[in-house]
């Protein structure tokens, strides 16, 4: 019998990539947890969808036990409210059948409590890991660099709202943090999903896994995009001082994020400050993954998409 893997948030965006990767491996049976029933998507994907009330821990336990859920791979939306993720962790821990949990971290940065003091987004990720540490679950978190999907909009993806950082490959504009010479990890969500499903076969998990699709600098990304598209990009560089002041160069693609947040000056300022802090983290090399062991080493048969290849297919 296939092992049942629950995917909260599996009905859209990155969660769909996880579901597809699970469907491709007959050792597993994906079970999508959504906030409501979705017969149309259920028919489209061929995967059962169960309506889940993330505010009710007892009902989540019942879902896990009734469906014999062995592992939870979470992609549930838990920002800015961490309650859904924290309740999923509590329910999985109390479930009599659930053994393993992958939280909705999927981060470029291995955030620490020190990062959480200066960056609110890190607070959520650290809270999920702290919660898991107090359970009897076997768990691991994935660190995957920046989603390559954001830079290759013409390439297949379930990611609905591309949010490129530093380089806008559609509009040929870049606002690069610091010198742009430091290496950065980029991984496509389809490849992240493959590694996540592959990790299910490991007898024992470490508490963190790094995944590398490709590693190039932002300057190299611009050069590759210019070469593929046959155009010259407008390139700006943001100094450390500018970013410490909470400011970054605007790129056209960011307008979509502003629209989603209501387009207010307050929301723009919030995003600017977030991008500035991420830029400082980038310059520190926190998304370079230098000197760490990667999940790629355990599964060399998985050949992730490279940046140049993705650009060529997208444009």
Secondary structure, DSSP 8 states (H G I E B T S, - for coil): --EEEEEETTTSTHHHHHHHHHHTSTTEEEEEEESS--HHHHHHHT--EEE--TT-HHHHHHHHHHTTEEEEE-----SS--HHHHHHHHHHHH-SS--EEE-S--BSS---HHHHHH-HHHHHHHHHHHHHHTSS-EEEEEE--EEGGGG-TTS----SS---SSEETTTTEEEEETTS-SEEEEE-HHHHHHHHHHHTT-SS--SEEE--SEEEEHHHHHHHHHHHHT---EEEEE-HHHHHTT-----GGGHHHHHHTTS-HHHHHHHHHHHHHHHHHHHTTTTT-TT--BHHHH-TT-----HHHHHHHH-
